[in-house]
Amino acid sequence: MANNALAREVLVNADGVIETTFYTGQYSMEMSSVIYRSWNFMEQSLPNDLKKSSASKLQAMI
């Protein structure tokens, strides 16, 4: 929890490290939020991720 709070305070706040480092500047966080709006953590779990990847296709061949 302390790490998350520190990251929010230092990295992802307005004028933070991420926003000032990326070439998109002040629009970096807005662009990130648009991209991750449809992010679904259940789809990104390891079993589901492996099913979508070529690993499941390789296993079917064996």
Residue, then its C-alpha position, 0 to 999 in steps of 0.5 A: m500500500a505504501n508503494n502504491a501511494l508513493a507511486r501515485e505521488v511521484l510517478v503518475n501525478a500531474d507534472g510527475v515523472i511519467e508525464t514530464t518524461f514522455y514526449t506527449g507531455q501533459y496529455s500522457m495521462e489522458m492518453s493512458s486512461v483512454i487506452y486502459r479504459s477497456w482493460n479487463f484484469m480477468e482477461q489478463s490472468l495467466p490461464n486466460d492469457l495462455k489460452k489466447s496465446s500460441a501456448s495453447k495451440l502448441q499444447a493442442m499439437i502435442 
